[in-house]
Every structure is written in C-alpha cells, then in structure tokens.
Amino acid sequence: MTPLDAINLLESDINDTDYDLTDCVEAVQVLIDSGTIYHLQGYYQRLASDMFDEGLVTMPESTPL
C-alpha cells in the first residue's frame, strides 16, 4: 500500500466499502512508516496518536526526513 492508497482508504466512507479496522490500522502504519503522517492535517496525526495509545500502531525509531 502506498501513502496515497492509505489516504484514500482513510478518506473513504467505511460504511460503503469492504474495509475494516485492520485495513485502517495498516493504512495509518504506512503513513507513519513513510513519514507522510507529519505532512498531513492534524486529523491524521491525532488518529495515529490514538492508535499508538491503544497499541495498534508503532512509531519508528527515528523520524524520516
């Protein structure tokens, strides 16, 4: 999954798709791992923070440039 795919998944209406929580977690992890999360609106960063607090995603050892 590319960062663009991840954004499109998170922006889609989850009620009208075959996506589930696992897909959303994977999408957020892709955004974290690629560093894209730091260039997006605060919504994505808050979502990642909440998922991190719940133990659903992990933060990288270092922040990519």
mmJSON file of the N, C-alpha and C atoms, coordinates in Angstrom:
{"data_MODEL":{"atom_site":{
"group_PDB":["ATOM","ATOM","ATOM","ATOM","ATOM","ATOM","ATOM","ATOM","ATOM","ATOM","ATOM","ATOM","ATOM","ATOM","ATOM","ATOM","ATOM","ATOM","ATOM","ATOM","ATOM","ATOM","ATOM","ATOM","ATOM","ATOM","ATOM","ATOM","ATOM","ATOM","ATOM","ATOM","ATOM","ATOM","ATOM","ATOM","ATOM","ATOM","ATOM","ATOM","ATOM","ATOM","ATOM","ATOM","ATOM","ATOM","ATOM","ATOM","ATOM","ATOM","ATOM","ATOM","ATOM","ATOM","ATOM","ATOM","ATOM","ATOM","ATOM","ATOM","ATOM","ATOM","ATOM","ATOM","ATOM","ATOM","ATOM","ATOM","ATOM","ATOM","ATOM","ATOM","ATOM","ATOM","ATOM","ATOM","ATOM","ATOM","ATOM","ATOM","ATOM","ATOM","ATOM","ATOM","ATOM","ATOM","ATOM","ATOM","ATOM","ATOM","ATOM","ATOM","ATOM","ATOM","ATOM","ATOM","ATOM","ATOM","ATOM","ATOM","ATOM","ATOM","ATOM","ATOM","ATOM","ATOM","ATOM","ATOM","ATOM","ATOM","ATOM","ATOM","ATOM","ATOM","ATOM","ATOM","ATOM","ATOM","ATOM","ATOM","ATOM","ATOM","ATOM","ATOM","ATOM","ATOM","ATOM","ATOM","ATOM","ATOM","ATOM","ATOM","ATOM","ATOM","ATOM","ATOM","ATOM","ATOM","ATOM","ATOM","ATOM","ATOM","ATOM","ATOM","ATOM","ATOM","ATOM","ATOM","ATOM","ATOM","ATOM","ATOM","ATOM","ATOM","ATOM","ATOM","ATOM","ATOM","ATOM","ATOM","ATOM","ATOM","ATOM","ATOM","ATOM","ATOM","ATOM","ATOM","ATOM","ATOM","ATOM","ATOM","ATOM","ATOM","ATOM","ATOM","ATOM","ATOM","ATOM","ATOM","ATOM","ATOM","ATOM","ATOM","ATOM","ATOM","ATOM","ATOM","ATOM","ATOM","ATOM","ATOM","ATOM","ATOM","ATOM"],
"id":[1,2,3,4,5,6,7,8,9,10,11,12,13,14,15,16,17,18,19,20,21,22,23,24,25,26,27,28,29,30,31,32,33,34,35,36,37,38,39,40,41,42,43,44,45,46,47,48,49,50,51,52,53,54,55,56,57,58,59,60,61,62,63,64,65,66,67,68,69,70,71,72,73,74,75,76,77,78,79,80,81,82,83,84,85,86,87,88,89,90,91,92,93,94,95,96,97,98,99,100,101,102,103,104,105,106,107,108,109,110,111,112,113,114,115,116,117,118,119,120,121,122,123,124,125,126,127,128,129,130,131,132,133,134,135,136,137,138,139,140,141,142,143,144,145,146,147,148,149,150,151,152,153,154,155,156,157,158,159,160,161,162,163,164,165,166,167,168,169,170,171,172,173,174,175,176,177,178,179,180,181,182,183,184,185,186,187,188,189,190,191,192,193,194,195],
"type_symbol":["N","C","C","N","C","C","N","C","C","N","C","C","N","C","C","N","C","C","N","C","C","N","C","C","N","C","C","N","C","C","N","C","C","N","C","C","N","C","C","N","C","C","N","C","C","N","C","C","N","C","C","N","C","C","N","C","C","N","C","C","N","C","C","N","C","C","N","C","C","N","C","C","N","C","C","N","C","C","N","C","C","N","C","C","N","C","C","N","C","C","N","C","C","N","C","C","N","C","C","N","C","C","N","C","C","N","C","C","N","C","C","N","C","C","N","C","C","N","C","C","N","C","C","N","C","C","N","C","C","N","C","C","N","C","C","N","C","C","N","C","C","N","C","C","N","C","C","N","C","C","N","C","C","N","C","C","N","C","C","N","C","C","N","C","C","N","C","C","N","C","C","N","C","C","N","C","C","N","C","C","N","C","C","N","C","C","N","C","C","N","C","C","N","C","C"],
"label_atom_id":["N","CA","C","N","CA","C","N","CA","C","N","CA","C","N","CA","C","N","CA","C","N","CA","C","N","CA","C","N","CA","C","N","CA","C","N","CA","C","N","CA","C","N","CA","C","N","CA","C","N","CA","C","N","CA","C","N","CA","C","N","CA","C","N","CA","C","N","CA","C","N","CA","C","N","CA","C","N","CA","C","N","CA","C","N","CA","C","N","CA","C","N","CA","C","N","CA","C","N","CA","C","N","CA","C","N","CA","C","N","CA","C","N","CA","C","N","CA","C","N","CA","C","N","CA","C","N","CA","C","N","CA","C","N","CA","C","N","CA","C","N","CA","C","N","CA","C","N","CA","C","N","CA","C","N","CA","C","N","CA","C","N","CA","C","N","CA","C","N","CA","C","N","CA","C","N","CA","C","N","CA","C","N","CA","C","N","CA","C","N","CA","C","N","CA","C","N","CA","C","N","CA","C","N","CA","C","N","CA","C","N","CA","C","N","CA","C","N","CA","C","N","CA","C","N","CA","C"],
"label_alt_id":[null,null,null,null,null,null,null,null,null,null,null,null,null,null,null,null,null,null,null,null,null,null,null,null,null,null,null,null,null,null,null,null,null,null,null,null,null,null,null,null,null,null,null,null,null,null,null,null,null,null,null,null,null,null,null,null,null,null,null,null,null,null,null,null,null,null,null,null,null,null,null,null,null,null,null,null,null,null,null,null,null,null,null,null,null,null,null,null,null,null,null,null,null,null,null,null,null,null,null,null,null,null,null,null,null,null,null,null,null,null,null,null,null,null,null,null,null,null,null,null,null,null,null,null,null,null,null,null,null,null,null,null,null,null,null,null,null,null,null,null,null,null,null,null,null,null,null,null,null,null,null,null,null,null,null,null,null,null,null,null,null,null,null,null,null,null,null,null,null,null,null,null,null,null,null,null,null,null,null,null,null,null,null,null,null,null,null,null,null,null,null,null,null,null,null],
"label_comp_id":["MET","MET","MET","THR","THR","THR","PRO","PRO","PRO","LEU","LEU","LEU","ASP","ASP","ASP","ALA","ALA","ALA","ILE","ILE","ILE","ASN","ASN","ASN","LEU","LEU","LEU","LEU","LEU","LEU","GLU","GLU","GLU","SER","SER","SER","ASP","ASP","ASP","ILE","ILE","ILE","ASN","ASN","ASN","ASP","ASP","ASP","THR","THR","THR","ASP","ASP","ASP","TYR","TYR","TYR","ASP","ASP","ASP","LEU","LEU","LEU","THR","THR","THR","ASP","ASP","ASP","CYS","CYS","CYS","VAL","VAL","VAL","GLU","GLU","GLU","ALA","ALA","ALA","VAL","VAL","VAL","GLN","GLN","GLN","VAL","VAL","VAL","LEU","LEU","LEU","ILE","ILE","ILE","ASP","ASP","ASP","SER","SER","SER","GLY","GLY","GLY","THR","THR","THR","ILE","ILE","ILE","TYR","TYR","TYR","HIS","HIS","HIS","LEU","LEU","LEU","GLN","GLN","GLN","GLY","GLY","GLY","TYR","TYR","TYR","TYR","TYR","TYR","GLN","GLN","GLN","ARG","ARG","ARG","LEU","LEU","LEU","ALA","ALA","ALA","SER","SER","SER","ASP","ASP","ASP","MET","MET","MET","PHE","PHE","PHE","ASP","ASP","ASP","GLU","GLU","GLU","GLY","GLY","GLY","LEU","LEU","LEU","VAL","VAL","VAL","THR","THR","THR","MET","MET","MET","PRO","PRO","PRO","GLU","GLU","GLU","SER","SER","SER","THR","THR","THR","PRO","PRO","PRO","LEU","LEU","LEU"],
"label_asym_id":["A","A","A","A","A","A","A","A","A","A","A","A","A","A","A","A","A","A","A","A","A","A","A","A","A","A","A","A","A","A","A","A","A","A","A","A","A","A","A","A","A","A","A","A","A","A","A","A","A","A","A","A","A","A","A","A","A","A","A","A","A","A","A","A","A","A","A","A","A","A","A","A","A","A","A","A","A","A","A","A","A","A","A","A","A","A","A","A","A","A","A","A","A","A","A","A","A","A","A","A","A","A","A","A","A","A","A","A","A","A","A","A","A","A","A","A","A","A","A","A","A","A","A","A","A","A","A","A","A","A","A","A","A","A","A","A","A","A","A","A","A","A","A","A","A","A","A","A","A","A","A","A","A","A","A","A","A","A","A","A","A","A","A","A","A","A","A","A","A","A","A","A","A","A","A","A","A","A","A","A","A","A","A","A","A","A","A","A","A","A","A","A","A","A","A"],
"label_entity_id":["1","1","1","1","1","1","1","1","1","1","1","1","1","1","1","1","1","1","1","1","1","1","1","1","1","1","1","1","1","1","1","1","1","1","1","1","1","1","1","1","1","1","1","1","1","1","1","1","1","1","1","1","1","1","1","1","1","1","1","1","1","1","1","1","1","1","1","1","1","1","1","1","1","1","1","1","1","1","1","1","1","1","1","1","1","1","1","1","1","1","1","1","1","1","1","1","1","1","1","1","1","1","1","1","1","1","1","1","1","1","1","1","1","1","1","1","1","1","1","1","1","1","1","1","1","1","1","1","1","1","1","1","1","1","1","1","1","1","1","1","1","1","1","1","1","1","1","1","1","1","1","1","1","1","1","1","1","1","1","1","1","1","1","1","1","1","1","1","1","1","1","1","1","1","1","1","1","1","1","1","1","1","1","1","1","1","1","1","1","1","1","1","1","1","1"],
"label_seq_id":[1,1,1,2,2,2,3,3,3,4,4,4,5,5,5,6,6,6,7,7,7,8,8,8,9,9,9,10,10,10,11,11,11,12,12,12,13,13,13,14,14,14,15,15,15,16,16,16,17,17,17,18,18,18,19,19,19,20,20,20,21,21,21,22,22,22,23,23,23,24,24,24,25,25,25,26,26,26,27,27,27,28,28,28,29,29,29,30,30,30,31,31,31,32,32,32,33,33,33,34,34,34,35,35,35,36,36,36,37,37,37,38,38,38,39,39,39,40,40,40,41,41,41,42,42,42,43,43,43,44,44,44,45,45,45,46,46,46,47,47,47,48,48,48,49,49,49,50,50,50,51,51,51,52,52,52,53,53,53,54,54,54,55,55,55,56,56,56,57,57,57,58,58,58,59,59,59,60,60,60,61,61,61,62,62,62,63,63,63,64,64,64,65,65,65],
"pdbx_PDB_ins_code":[null,null,null,null,null,null,null,null,null,null,null,null,null,null,null,null,null,null,null,null,null,null,null,null,null,null,null,null,null,null,null,null,null,null,null,null,null,null,null,null,null,null,null,null,null,null,null,null,null,null,null,null,null,null,null,null,null,null,null,null,null,null,null,null,null,null,null,null,null,null,null,null,null,null,null,null,null,null,null,null,null,null,null,null,null,null,null,null,null,null,null,null,null,null,null,null,null,null,null,null,null,null,null,null,null,null,null,null,null,null,null,null,null,null,null,null,null,null,null,null,null,null,null,null,null,null,null,null,null,null,null,null,null,null,null,null,null,null,null,null,null,null,null,null,null,null,null,null,null,null,null,null,null,null,null,null,null,null,null,null,null,null,null,null,null,null,null,null,null,null,null,null,null,null,null,null,null,null,null,null,null,null,null,null,null,null,null,null,null,null,null,null,null,null,null],
"Cartn_x":[0.853,0.0,0.896,0.593,1.337,0.7,1.421,0.81,-0.479,-0.511,-1.723,-2.886,-2.598,-3.629,-4.15,-3.231,-3.603,-4.525,-4.189,-5.027,-6.402,-6.435,-7.714,-8.57,-7.959,-8.697,-9.274,-8.463,-8.928,-9.982,-9.957,-10.928,-12.232,-12.22,-13.423,-14.474,-15.7,-16.799,-16.747,-16.289,-16.053,-17.333,-18.488,-19.755,-20.096,-19.499,-19.778,-18.66,-17.732,-16.592,-16.426,-15.475,-15.147,-14.003,-13.618,-12.524,-12.991,-12.043,-12.346,-11.256,-11.32,-10.358,-8.928,-8.716,-7.373,-6.811,-7.64,-7.195,-6.855,-7.65,-7.394,-6.105,-5.867,-4.633,-3.435,-3.534,-2.444,-2.188,-3.253,-3.103,-2.374,-2.743,-2.081,-0.625,-0.342,1.045,1.879,1.307,2.008,2.354,1.408,1.658,2.747,2.758,3.794,5.154,5.218,6.492,7.107,6.255,6.77,7.119,6.656,6.884,5.843,4.939,3.896,2.988,2.794,1.891,2.239,3.531,3.98,3.682,3.221,2.921,1.423,0.627,-0.823,-1.516,-2.804,-3.607,-3.558,-3.863,-3.827,-4.706,-5.795,-6.685,-5.901,-5.02,-4.264,-3.289,-2.674,-1.728,-2.435,-3.628,-4.401,-4.859,-5.267,-5.668,-4.498,-3.323,-2.134,-1.789,-1.902,-1.617,-2.582,-3.866,-4.858,-4.58,-4.234,-3.931,-2.67,-1.696,-0.47,-0.797,-1.625,-2.022,-2.741,-3.472,-4.199,-3.31,-2.075,-1.162,-1.405,-2.102,-2.433,-1.346,-0.597,0.494,1.748,2.875,4.148,4.792,5.556,6.286,7.682,8.219,9.563,10.634,11.775,12.906,13.356,13.37,13.753,12.775,12.65,11.741,12.422,11.802,12.398,12.326,13.281,13.314,12.502],
"Cartn_y":[-1.176,0.0,1.235,2.156,3.411,4.417,5.481,6.516,7.086,7.247,7.759,6.767,5.484,4.461,4.54,4.741,4.818,6.011,7.147,8.341,8.11,7.543,7.282,6.323,5.314,4.378,5.099,5.917,6.615,7.674,8.214,9.223,8.608,7.311,6.678,6.489,6.351,6.083,4.61,4.313,2.928,2.092,2.74,2.013,1.538,2.149,1.794,0.972,0.46,-0.279,-1.611,-2.369,-3.652,-3.51,-2.279,-2.045,-2.311,-2.715,-2.885,-2.219,-2.385,-1.737,-2.138,-3.392,-3.859,-3.082,-2.828,-2.058,-0.626,-0.042,1.33,1.413,0.426,0.391,0.261,-0.616,-0.784,0.528,1.23,2.489,3.526,3.635,4.595,4.205,2.904,2.454,2.803,2.674,3.058,4.537,5.365,6.807,7.133,6.402,6.607,6.18,4.965,4.409,5.24,5.82,6.602,8.043,8.468,9.842,10.805,10.313,11.153,11.738,11.027,11.46,12.862,13.215,14.502,15.669,15.357,16.393,16.535,15.817,15.823,16.651,16.847,17.589,16.916,17.7,17.215,16.011,15.86,14.703,13.396,13.273,12.042,11.825,12.899,12.791,12.42,12.985,12.613,11.16,10.73,9.346,8.405,8.747,7.93,7.904,9.043,9.116,8.246,8.314,7.481,5.998,5.641,4.236,3.782,4.682,4.356,4.11,4.974,4.818,3.5,3.019,1.754,0.548,0.805,-0.274,-0.874,-0.145,-0.658,-0.374,0.706,1.059,1.322,1.322,1.616,2.815,3.549,4.691,4.209,4.785,4.374,4.821,4.167,4.508,5.947,6.383,7.75,8.301,9.608,10.261,10.424,9.9,10.094,11.565,12.002,13.403,13.563],
"Cartn_z":[0.0,0.0,0.0,-0.88,-0.934,0.028,0.37,1.206,0.593,-0.73,-1.372,-1.215,-1.375,-1.157,0.28,1.224,2.637,2.895,2.327,2.498,1.883,0.691,0.036,0.864,1.443,2.287,3.494,4.155,5.353,5.031,3.83,3.429,2.924,2.615,2.068,3.159,2.743,3.672,4.026,5.228,5.628,5.598,5.689,5.641,4.232,3.224,1.833,1.202,1.994,1.451,2.174,1.695,2.325,3.325,3.67,4.599,6.023,6.864,8.279,9.11,10.408,11.297,10.968,10.618,10.277,9.096,8.094,6.93,7.326,8.202,8.654,9.462,10.308,11.094,10.162,9.169,8.21,7.459,7.089,6.371,7.219,8.479,9.371,9.57,9.697,9.873,8.643,7.455,6.218,6.25,6.688,6.753,7.779,8.893,9.911,9.368,8.82,8.348,7.22,6.372,5.248,5.642,6.824,7.258,6.712,5.892,5.298,6.361,7.449,8.519,9.015,8.98,9.503,8.565,7.354,6.363,6.11,6.879,6.686,7.755,7.566,8.531,9.899,10.917,12.291,12.55,11.78,11.956,11.893,10.896,10.711,11.861,12.322,13.43,14.729,14.96,16.151,16.066,14.877,14.673,14.964,14.452,14.697,16.185,16.841,18.27,19.07,18.73,19.414,19.181,17.947,17.646,18.37,18.492,19.23,20.703,21.279,22.684,22.92,21.923,22.029,21.694,21.266,20.922,19.55,18.687,17.358,16.325,16.514,15.605,16.427,15.745,16.405,15.726,16.493,15.95,15.537,14.481,14.028,15.026,14.951,15.822,15.6,14.325,14.011,12.969,12.936,12.011,10.659,9.574,8.251,7.843,7.068,6.602,5.353],
"occupancy":[1.0,1.0,1.0,1.0,1.0,1.0,1.0,1.0,1.0,1.0,1.0,1.0,1.0,1.0,1.0,1.0,1.0,1.0,1.0,1.0,1.0,1.0,1.0,1.0,1.0,1.0,1.0,1.0,1.0,1.0,1.0,1.0,1.0,1.0,1.0,1.0,1.0,1.0,1.0,1.0,1.0,1.0,1.0,1.0,1.0,1.0,1.0,1.0,1.0,1.0,1.0,1.0,1.0,1.0,1.0,1.0,1.0,1.0,1.0,1.0,1.0,1.0,1.0,1.0,1.0,1.0,1.0,1.0,1.0,1.0,1.0,1.0,1.0,1.0,1.0,1.0,1.0,1.0,1.0,1.0,1.0,1.0,1.0,1.0,1.0,1.0,1.0,1.0,1.0,1.0,1.0,1.0,1.0,1.0,1.0,1.0,1.0,1.0,1.0,1.0,1.0,1.0,1.0,1.0,1.0,1.0,1.0,1.0,1.0,1.0,1.0,1.0,1.0,1.0,1.0,1.0,1.0,1.0,1.0,1.0,1.0,1.0,1.0,1.0,1.0,1.0,1.0,1.0,1.0,1.0,1.0,1.0,1.0,1.0,1.0,1.0,1.0,1.0,1.0,1.0,1.0,1.0,1.0,1.0,1.0,1.0,1.0,1.0,1.0,1.0,1.0,1.0,1.0,1.0,1.0,1.0,1.0,1.0,1.0,1.0,1.0,1.0,1.0,1.0,1.0,1.0,1.0,1.0,1.0,1.0,1.0,1.0,1.0,1.0,1.0,1.0,1.0,1.0,1.0,1.0,1.0,1.0,1.0,1.0,1.0,1.0,1.0,1.0,1.0,1.0,1.0,1.0,1.0,1.0,1.0],
"B_iso_or_equiv":[0.0,0.0,0.0,0.0,0.0,0.0,0.0,0.0,0.0,0.0,0.0,0.0,0.0,0.0,0.0,0.0,0.0,0.0,0.0,0.0,0.0,0.0,0.0,0.0,0.0,0.0,0.0,0.0,0.0,0.0,0.0,0.0,0.0,0.0,0.0,0.0,0.0,0.0,0.0,0.0,0.0,0.0,0.0,0.0,0.0,0.0,0.0,0.0,0.0,0.0,0.0,0.0,0.0,0.0,0.0,0.0,0.0,0.0,0.0,0.0,0.0,0.0,0.0,0.0,0.0,0.0,0.0,0.0,0.0,0.0,0.0,0.0,0.0,0.0,0.0,0.0,0.0,0.0,0.0,0.0,0.0,0.0,0.0,0.0,0.0,0.0,0.0,0.0,0.0,0.0,0.0,0.0,0.0,0.0,0.0,0.0,0.0,0.0,0.0,0.0,0.0,0.0,0.0,0.0,0.0,0.0,0.0,0.0,0.0,0.0,0.0,0.0,0.0,0.0,0.0,0.0,0.0,0.0,0.0,0.0,0.0,0.0,0.0,0.0,0.0,0.0,0.0,0.0,0.0,0.0,0.0,0.0,0.0,0.0,0.0,0.0,0.0,0.0,0.0,0.0,0.0,0.0,0.0,0.0,0.0,0.0,0.0,0.0,0.0,0.0,0.0,0.0,0.0,0.0,0.0,0.0,0.0,0.0,0.0,0.0,0.0,0.0,0.0,0.0,0.0,0.0,0.0,0.0,0.0,0.0,0.0,0.0,0.0,0.0,0.0,0.0,0.0,0.0,0.0,0.0,0.0,0.0,0.0,0.0,0.0,0.0,0.0,0.0,0.0,0.0,0.0,0.0,0.0,0.0,0.0],
"pdbx_formal_charge":[null,null,null,null,null,null,null,null,null,null,null,null,null,null,null,null,null,null,null,null,null,null,null,null,null,null,null,null,null,null,null,null,null,null,null,null,null,null,null,null,null,null,null,null,null,null,null,null,null,null,null,null,null,null,null,null,null,null,null,null,null,null,null,null,null,null,null,null,null,null,null,null,null,null,null,null,null,null,null,null,null,null,null,null,null,null,null,null,null,null,null,null,null,null,null,null,null,null,null,null,null,null,null,null,null,null,null,null,null,null,null,null,null,null,null,null,null,null,null,null,null,null,null,null,null,null,null,null,null,null,null,null,null,null,null,null,null,null,null,null,null,null,null,null,null,null,null,null,null,null,null,null,null,null,null,null,null,null,null,null,null,null,null,null,null,null,null,null,null,null,null,null,null,null,null,null,null,null,null,null,null,null,null,null,null,null,null,null,null,null,null,null,null,null,null],
"auth_seq_id":[1,1,1,2,2,2,3,3,3,4,4,4,5,5,5,6,6,6,7,7,7,8,8,8,9,9,9,10,10,10,11,11,11,12,12,12,13,13,13,14,14,14,15,15,15,16,16,16,17,17,17,18,18,18,19,19,19,20,20,20,21,21,21,22,22,22,23,23,23,24,24,24,25,25,25,26,26,26,27,27,27,28,28,28,29,29,29,30,30,30,31,31,31,32,32,32,33,33,33,34,34,34,35,35,35,36,36,36,37,37,37,38,38,38,39,39,39,40,40,40,41,41,41,42,42,42,43,43,43,44,44,44,45,45,45,46,46,46,47,47,47,48,48,48,49,49,49,50,50,50,51,51,51,52,52,52,53,53,53,54,54,54,55,55,55,56,56,56,57,57,57,58,58,58,59,59,59,60,60,60,61,61,61,62,62,62,63,63,63,64,64,64,65,65,65],
"auth_comp_id":["MET","MET","MET","THR","THR","THR","PRO","PRO","PRO","LEU","LEU","LEU","ASP","ASP","ASP","ALA","ALA","ALA","ILE","ILE","ILE","ASN","ASN","ASN","LEU","LEU","LEU","LEU","LEU","LEU","GLU","GLU","GLU","SER","SER","SER","ASP","ASP","ASP","ILE","ILE","ILE","ASN","ASN","ASN","ASP","ASP","ASP","THR","THR","THR","ASP","ASP","ASP","TYR","TYR","TYR","ASP","ASP","ASP","LEU","LEU","LEU","THR","THR","THR","ASP","ASP","ASP","CYS","CYS","CYS","VAL","VAL","VAL","GLU","GLU","GLU","ALA","ALA","ALA","VAL","VAL","VAL","GLN","GLN","GLN","VAL","VAL","VAL","LEU","LEU","LEU","ILE","ILE","ILE","ASP","ASP","ASP","SER","SER","SER","GLY","GLY","GLY","THR","THR","THR","ILE","ILE","ILE","TYR","TYR","TYR","HIS","HIS","HIS","LEU","LEU","LEU","GLN","GLN","GLN","GLY","GLY","GLY","TYR","TYR","TYR","TYR","TYR","TYR","GLN","GLN","GLN","ARG","ARG","ARG","LEU","LEU","LEU","ALA","ALA","ALA","SER","SER","SER","ASP","ASP","ASP","MET","MET","MET","PHE","PHE","PHE","ASP","ASP","ASP","GLU","GLU","GLU","GLY","GLY","GLY","LEU","LEU","LEU","VAL","VAL","VAL","THR","THR","THR","MET","MET","MET","PRO","PRO","PRO","GLU","GLU","GLU","SER","SER","SER","THR","THR","THR","PRO","PRO","PRO","LEU","LEU","LEU"],
"auth_asym_id":["A","A","A","A","A","A","A","A","A","A","A","A","A","A","A","A","A","A","A","A","A","A","A","A","A","A","A","A","A","A","A","A","A","A","A","A","A","A","A","A","A","A","A","A","A","A","A","A","A","A","A","A","A","A","A","A","A","A","A","A","A","A","A","A","A","A","A","A","A","A","A","A","A","A","A","A","A","A","A","A","A","A","A","A","A","A","A","A","A","A","A","A","A","A","A","A","A","A","A","A","A","A","A","A","A","A","A","A","A","A","A","A","A","A","A","A","A","A","A","A","A","A","A","A","A","A","A","A","A","A","A","A","A","A","A","A","A","A","A","A","A","A","A","A","A","A","A","A","A","A","A","A","A","A","A","A","A","A","A","A","A","A","A","A","A","A","A","A","A","A","A","A","A","A","A","A","A","A","A","A","A","A","A","A","A","A","A","A","A","A","A","A","A","A","A"],
"auth_atom_id":["N","CA","C","N","CA","C","N","CA","C","N","CA","C","N","CA","C","N","CA","C","N","CA","C","N","CA","C","N","CA","C","N","CA","C","N","CA","C","N","CA","C","N","CA","C","N","CA","C","N","CA","C","N","CA","C","N","CA","C","N","CA","C","N","CA","C","N","CA","C","N","CA","C","N","CA","C","N","CA","C","N","CA","C","N","CA","C","N","CA","C","N","CA","C","N","CA","C","N","CA","C","N","CA","C","N","CA","C","N","CA","C","N","CA","C","N","CA","C","N","CA","C","N","CA","C","N","CA","C","N","CA","C","N","CA","C","N","CA","C","N","CA","C","N","CA","C","N","CA","C","N","CA","C","N","CA","C","N","CA","C","N","CA","C","N","CA","C","N","CA","C","N","CA","C","N","CA","C","N","CA","C","N","CA","C","N","CA","C","N","CA","C","N","CA","C","N","CA","C","N","CA","C","N","CA","C","N","CA","C","N","CA","C","N","CA","C","N","CA","C","N","CA","C","N","CA","C"],
"pdbx_PDB_model_num":[1,1,1,1,1,1,1,1,1,1,1,1,1,1,1,1,1,1,1,1,1,1,1,1,1,1,1,1,1,1,1,1,1,1,1,1,1,1,1,1,1,1,1,1,1,1,1,1,1,1,1,1,1,1,1,1,1,1,1,1,1,1,1,1,1,1,1,1,1,1,1,1,1,1,1,1,1,1,1,1,1,1,1,1,1,1,1,1,1,1,1,1,1,1,1,1,1,1,1,1,1,1,1,1,1,1,1,1,1,1,1,1,1,1,1,1,1,1,1,1,1,1,1,1,1,1,1,1,1,1,1,1,1,1,1,1,1,1,1,1,1,1,1,1,1,1,1,1,1,1,1,1,1,1,1,1,1,1,1,1,1,1,1,1,1,1,1,1,1,1,1,1,1,1,1,1,1,1,1,1,1,1,1,1,1,1,1,1,1,1,1,1,1,1,1]
}}}
